[in-house]
Amino acid sequence: MNLPSGVRYYDLRQVTGQTTLIDIDNGVVESAGISFFNTALLRVLGPHGWGILEIDNFEPGSKQKINGLIQSAVRLAAITQQDVRLADAPHRALAVPRMQEDPKNIDLEEKTRLLSAVETAAKLPGIVNRRANYIERIEQVRFSDSSDTEFSHQICRSGFNMLAVASRNGNVQMGYERMHSIHGFNLRHKEEYGKKAAERALALLDAKHIKGGRMRAVLDPELAGVFAHEAVGHASEGDLVQEGNSILAGRTGVKIGNEQLTIVDDPSLPEFGFEPFDAEGVAVQRTEIIRNGIMNSYLHNRETLAAIGEGIPGHARAMPGEPPFVRMSNTFIENGEVSFSEIIEVCKTGILLKGSRGGQVDPGRGIFQFNAEYGYMIDNGECTEMIRDVSLSGEILSTLHDITLCGNDRAMHPGYCGKGGQSVPVSDGAPHILLENALVGGRGLD
């Protein structure tokens, strides 16, 4: 294609669709409605850097109209100082997994009734607050660029969250359950999620505190997945590596973890972070960040791949109307060969940590701290009393070496990842893993 003067490349990504939100608080429907959106982002690469236009309520129109927008973006590109290069990358689109039941075929009243059933199931004695919400987002994505690449797809992500709060004599505890998917409507017959959230909140009222220190720890698939995402996934993103803000910079080909450990990011996996092609129209594929303990590949968009190499493209992601940058998708620790019961038996004495209540990570300094939702003490190879208010912290590189067993029961958990003011759907997961010499934080013995 003949490009306009001063243009090395351009692409146009339009996202249209609708969002359904329902919020129920203690039996009261606080909100239930549908909103619509239509936004596009035009990127034009001039002699040096990008000129970017965000266009609301975009209608493609004539070629003359598109050329006019390109010229406007060229003028913006002319004032940029950064020298941008783009690596060659394959362009290919995957098929979106077929949904079992399309949420569009269920009316808002029915969705509200089903969510209410989940919320009501948490109404147990001792529960003082309940909150449930449902979110459904349908996106139609259209991508085209100056190399005659043209892709489009539609994807629906839907799911619900359930929070139950228990209180007794000033002791307040929370139980949380969620279910989100790309495989269709998932609110039918889910009352057990409300009950489970309530029962966990009540059980935590009687859970013990522990004294922190160094010990063996078994991490469940949710918390181990959070470690893979936060501590390893972010540190492998090409833009952070390029900026010098990653402990993993310059370590490709270097043994940085136990040989049993393989950590993967895979946008092609049909989980919550699935993308049929990335935000630059680039083909997505399984990327082994760490393979058998050796740093294998960074995650890249076309720009960071051209700048530093050593990795695989296809990891550009963006919210509608926002510029893409390097992001994770479905990030996980690969299965090993042992069962959960074998891991507990090998641990013998230590702690089982379950769930996640957030935390923080510094990929540049290589340190992290995560809060578990709850846990159990392990004594003589058996799980015993329930514990609460427990955390896990440490150095990323030493922790990677201290993962000595990986189970065979990998599970994925959906969520949203924030970076640079943007939030995109992701999933992370792992099997149960055994961590030697874990630094566990507590509040002292009850």
KADA-V824977 format. One record per residue. N is the residue number from 0. RES is the residue in one small letter. SS is DSSP state (H for helix, E for strand, - for the rest). D_CENTER is the distance of its C-alpha to the mean C-alpha in Angstrom with 2 decimals. Layout:
N & RES & SS & D_CENTER
N & RES & SS & D_CENTER
//
This chain:
0 & m & - & 36.87
1 & n & - & 39.00
2 & l & - & 36.93
3 & p & - & 38.37
4 & s & - & 40.00
5 & g & - & 37.72
6 & v & - & 34.59
7 & r & - & 32.98
8 & y & E & 30.03
9 & y & E & 28.34
10 & d & E & 25.58
11 & l & E & 24.96
12 & r & E & 21.78
13 & q & E & 22.48
14 & v & E & 20.18
15 & t & E & 22.04
16 & g & E & 21.33
17 & q & E & 21.29
18 & t & E & 19.33
19 & t & E & 20.67
20 & l & E & 20.23
21 & i & E & 22.16
22 & d & E & 22.51
23 & i & E & 24.95
24 & d & E & 26.19
25 & n & - & 28.80
26 & g & - & 30.03
27 & v & E & 30.27
28 & v & E & 28.41
29 & e & E & 27.47
30 & s & E & 26.15
31 & a & E & 25.72
32 & g & E & 25.60
33 & i & E & 24.42
34 & s & E & 23.89
35 & f & E & 24.01
36 & f & E & 22.84
37 & n & E & 24.02
38 & t & E & 23.12
39 & a & E & 23.46
40 & l & E & 23.00
41 & l & E & 25.77
42 & r & E & 25.50
43 & v & E & 28.80
44 & l & E & 29.34
45 & g & - & 32.77
46 & p & - & 35.00
47 & h & - & 32.68
48 & g & - & 29.39
49 & w & E & 27.49
50 & g & E & 28.84
51 & i & E & 26.27
52 & l & E & 27.13
53 & e & E & 25.09
54 & i & E & 27.04
55 & d & E & 26.81
56 & n & - & 28.30
57 & f & - & 28.67
58 & e & - & 31.33
59 & p & - & 31.79
60 & g & - & 35.61
61 & s & - & 37.96
62 & k & H & 37.59
63 & q & H & 39.64
64 & k & H & 37.11
65 & i & H & 34.26
66 & n & H & 36.54
67 & g & H & 37.24
68 & l & H & 33.58
69 & i & H & 33.27
70 & q & H & 36.32
71 & s & H & 34.86
72 & a & H & 31.75
73 & v & H & 34.11
74 & r & H & 35.90
75 & l & H & 32.72
76 & a & H & 31.93
77 & a & - & 35.46
78 & i & - & 34.81
79 & t & - & 31.76
80 & q & - & 32.57
81 & q & - & 29.66
82 & d & - & 30.63
83 & v & - & 27.83
84 & r & - & 27.99
85 & l & - & 25.90
86 & a & - & 25.72
87 & d & - & 26.71
88 & a & - & 24.00
89 & p & - & 24.30
90 & h & - & 23.62
91 & r & - & 22.82
92 & a & - & 21.14
93 & l & - & 19.96
94 & a & - & 20.88
95 & v & - & 18.49
96 & p & - & 18.70
97 & r & - & 21.42
98 & m & - & 20.81
99 & q & - & 22.93
100 & e & - & 23.81
101 & d & - & 23.17
102 & p & H & 22.27
103 & k & H & 24.59
104 & n & H & 27.45
105 & i & - & 27.11
106 & d & - & 28.61
107 & l & H & 27.29
108 & e & H & 29.92
109 & e & H & 28.91
110 & k & H & 25.21
111 & t & H & 26.42
112 & r & H & 28.79
113 & l & H & 26.26
114 & l & H & 23.83
115 & s & H & 26.95
116 & a & H & 27.78
117 & v & H & 24.52
118 & e & H & 25.18
119 & t & H & 28.84
120 & a & - & 28.16
121 & a & - & 26.94
122 & k & - & 30.38
123 & l & - & 31.80
124 & p & - & 34.46
125 & g & - & 33.05
126 & i & E & 29.99
127 & v & E & 30.57
128 & n & E & 27.62
129 & r & E & 25.34
130 & r & E & 22.71
131 & a & E & 20.86
132 & n & E & 19.00
133 & y & E & 18.11
134 & i & E & 16.18
135 & e & E & 16.79
136 & r & E & 16.09
137 & i & E & 18.11
138 & e & E & 17.88
139 & q & E & 20.56
140 & v & E & 19.80
141 & r & E & 22.84
142 & f & E & 22.88
143 & s & E & 26.09
144 & d & E & 27.29
145 & s & - & 30.60
146 & s & - & 30.62
147 & d & - & 31.06
148 & t & - & 27.56
149 & e & E & 26.81
150 & f & E & 23.90
151 & s & E & 22.81
152 & h & E & 20.65
153 & q & E & 19.77
154 & i & E & 16.69
155 & c & E & 16.29
156 & r & E & 13.29
157 & s & E & 14.74
158 & g & E & 14.62
159 & f & E & 15.91
160 & n & E & 15.64
161 & m & E & 18.73
162 & l & E & 19.98
163 & a & E & 23.39
164 & v & E & 25.35
165 & a & E & 28.37
166 & s & E & 31.14
167 & r & E & 34.31
168 & n & - & 36.72
169 & g & - & 34.28
170 & n & E & 31.55
171 & v & E & 28.40
172 & q & E & 25.45
173 & m & E & 22.37
174 & g & E & 20.88
175 & y & E & 17.59
176 & e & E & 16.46
177 & r & E & 14.00
178 & m & E & 13.70
179 & h & E & 11.79
180 & s & E & 12.54
181 & i & - & 13.66
182 & h & - & 16.89
183 & g & - & 18.85
184 & f & - & 20.20
185 & n & - & 19.37
186 & l & - & 21.40
187 & r & - & 24.61
188 & h & - & 25.99
189 & k & - & 23.10
190 & e & H & 25.43
191 & e & H & 24.70
192 & y & H & 21.28
193 & g & H & 23.32
194 & k & H & 25.82
195 & k & H & 23.41
196 & a & H & 21.85
197 & a & H & 25.45
198 & e & H & 26.74
199 & r & H & 24.19
200 & a & H & 24.99
201 & l & H & 28.66
202 & a & H & 28.40
203 & l & H & 26.80
204 & l & H & 29.96
205 & d & - & 31.87
206 & a & - & 29.43
207 & k & E & 30.79
208 & h & - & 29.90
209 & i & - & 30.18
210 & k & - & 31.45
211 & g & - & 28.92
212 & g & E & 29.61
213 & r & E & 29.04
214 & m & E & 28.59
215 & r & E & 27.01
216 & a & E & 23.69
217 & v & E & 21.96
218 & l & E & 18.20
219 & d & - & 16.91
220 & p & H & 14.02
221 & e & H & 11.66
222 & l & H & 12.83
223 & a & H & 13.20
224 & g & H & 9.63
225 & v & H & 8.78
226 & f & H & 11.58
227 & a & H & 10.48
228 & h & H & 7.22
229 & e & H & 9.18
230 & a & H & 12.62
231 & v & H & 12.65
232 & g & H & 9.82
233 & h & H & 10.60
234 & a & H & 14.22
235 & s & H & 14.30
236 & e & E & 13.44
237 & g & H & 16.86
238 & d & H & 17.44
239 & l & H & 17.15
240 & v & H & 19.34
241 & q & H & 21.73
242 & e & H & 22.06
243 & g & - & 22.87
244 & n & - & 20.06
245 & s & - & 18.78
246 & i & - & 20.45
247 & l & - & 19.83
248 & a & - & 21.92
249 & g & - & 24.98
250 & r & - & 24.13
251 & t & - & 23.72
252 & g & - & 26.14
253 & v & - & 26.30
254 & k & E & 25.81
255 & i & - & 23.22
256 & g & - & 22.50
257 & n & - & 24.15
258 & e & - & 25.23
259 & q & - & 23.58
260 & l & - & 20.08
261 & t & - & 18.04
262 & i & E & 14.39
263 & v & E & 12.89
264 & d & E & 10.36
265 & d & E & 11.43
266 & p & - & 10.83
267 & s & - & 13.95
268 & l & - & 12.87
269 & p & - & 13.39
270 & e & - & 10.23
271 & f & - & 8.05
272 & g & - & 6.57
273 & f & - & 10.30
274 & e & - & 12.44
275 & p & - & 16.22
276 & f & - & 16.78
277 & d & - & 15.10
278 & a & - & 16.14
279 & e & - & 19.24
280 & g & - & 20.32
281 & v & - & 19.71
282 & a & - & 19.36
283 & v & - & 16.11
284 & q & - & 16.50
285 & r & E & 15.53
286 & t & E & 15.45
287 & e & E & 16.56
288 & i & E & 15.73
289 & i & E & 18.05
290 & r & E & 20.66
291 & n & - & 22.98
292 & g & - & 22.52
293 & i & E & 23.20
294 & m & E & 21.06
295 & n & - & 20.91
296 & s & - & 18.84
297 & y & E & 16.90
298 & l & E & 14.38
299 & h & - & 16.43
300 & n & - & 17.38
301 & r & H & 21.11
302 & e & H & 22.13
303 & t & H & 20.69
304 & l & H & 21.85
305 & a & H & 25.30
306 & a & H & 25.32
307 & i & H & 24.47
308 & g & - & 24.13
309 & e & - & 23.06
310 & g & E & 20.06
311 & i & E & 18.83
312 & p & - & 18.09
313 & g & - & 15.95
314 & h & - & 12.82
315 & a & E & 13.87
316 & r & E & 11.79
317 & a & - & 13.07
318 & m & - & 13.57
319 & p & - & 16.97
320 & g & - & 19.81
321 & e & - & 17.93
322 & p & - & 18.41
323 & p & - & 15.84
324 & f & E & 14.75
325 & v & E & 12.86
326 & r & - & 9.08
327 & m & - & 6.80
328 & s & - & 6.02
329 & n & E & 6.58
330 & t & E & 7.40
331 & f & E & 10.19
332 & i & E & 13.68
333 & e & - & 16.30
334 & n & - & 18.86
335 & g & - & 22.13
336 & e & - & 25.41
337 & v & E & 26.15
338 & s & - & 25.74
339 & f & H & 24.39
340 & s & H & 28.04
341 & e & H & 29.02
342 & i & H & 26.41
343 & i & H & 27.74
344 & e & H & 31.25
345 & v & H & 30.70
346 & c & H & 29.13
347 & k & - & 32.34
348 & t & - & 32.00
349 & g & E & 28.85
350 & i & E & 25.94
351 & l & E & 23.17
352 & l & E & 20.05
353 & k & E & 17.92
354 & g & - & 14.85
355 & s & - & 13.19
356 & r & - & 14.50
357 & g & - & 12.73
358 & g & E & 14.39
359 & q & E & 14.69
360 & v & E & 14.75
361 & d & E & 17.15
362 & p & - & 16.36
363 & g & - & 19.82
364 & r & - & 21.77
365 & g & - & 19.69
366 & i & E & 19.50
367 & f & E & 17.09
368 & q & E & 17.58
369 & f & E & 15.56
370 & n & E & 17.08
371 & a & - & 17.33
372 & e & - & 18.00
373 & y & E & 21.18
374 & g & E & 22.87
375 & y & E & 26.16
376 & m & E & 28.81
377 & i & E & 29.78
378 & d & E & 33.55
379 & n & - & 35.54
380 & g & - & 32.72
381 & e & E & 32.00
382 & c & E & 29.56
383 & t & E & 31.67
384 & e & E & 31.18
385 & m & E & 28.06
386 & i & E & 26.86
387 & r & - & 24.86
388 & d & - & 23.91
389 & v & - & 22.79
390 & s & E & 20.53
391 & l & E & 19.72
392 & s & E & 20.26
393 & g & E & 21.45
394 & e & E & 21.48
395 & i & H & 18.79
396 & l & H & 21.49
397 & s & H & 23.73
398 & t & H & 21.03
399 & l & H & 20.15
400 & h & H & 23.89
401 & d & H & 24.13
402 & i & E & 21.85
403 & t & E & 24.87
404 & l & E & 23.89
405 & c & E & 21.03
406 & g & E & 21.49
407 & n & - & 21.61
408 & d & - & 19.44
409 & r & - & 15.84
410 & a & E & 13.66
411 & m & E & 10.09
412 & h & E & 8.36
413 & p & E & 6.43
414 & g & E & 5.02
415 & y & E & 4.85
416 & c & E & 4.75
417 & g & E & 8.51
418 & k & E & 10.78
419 & g & - & 14.37
420 & g & - & 14.67
421 & q & E & 12.14
422 & s & E & 9.08
423 & v & E & 7.19
424 & p & E & 5.57
425 & v & E & 2.82
426 & s & E & 4.26
427 & d & E & 5.86
428 & g & E & 9.57
429 & a & E & 13.07
430 & p & - & 16.65
431 & h & - & 18.64
432 & i & E & 19.64
433 & l & E & 22.74
434 & l & E & 22.67
435 & e & E & 26.11
436 & n & E & 27.30
437 & a & E & 24.29
438 & l & E & 24.84
439 & v & E & 24.39
440 & g & E & 25.13
441 & g & - & 27.04
442 & r & - & 29.57
443 & g & - & 32.64
444 & l & - & 34.40
445 & d & - & 35.40
//
